[in-house]
Amino acid sequence: MEKEGYHPDGRMLFTILSDPTSEVMQAEIFLPILESNFTISDEEQQVYFHSYFSVKPMIMTRLMDDFEAASQVKFWELMHYIRQNGLQQKTPVFVEYKTSHMGRRYVEMSVVV
């Protein structure tokens, strides 16, 4: 991104594309940029644009501490809630690292149903 002149805005989010208990977990990583337009000069680069302004209806859970251990529990809580309420999962699980206005780090996990 630096080579192309783009600047990450400091956030990072990813989607979980596979069962998180699999030996190898598949994920898609997103790095939002400050720029509103972009072009890639190197045709061999694999950069894709996704616009996630608002996706509804969505269910969400928040992790405040011990992100690594709690993420497995929260992932399965979301899956259980979907099954228990007869909902259909329409997107992968989105995981976003955030910072509150007080400076506290937390993680949000969400999925569109």
Buried (B, 14 or more C-beta within 10 A) or exposed (E): BEEBEBEEEEEBBBBBEEEBEEEEEEEEEBEEBEEEEEEBEEEEEEEEEEEEEEEEEEBEBEBEEEBEEBBEEBBEBBBEBBEEEEBEBEEBBBBBBEEEEEEEEBBBBBBBB
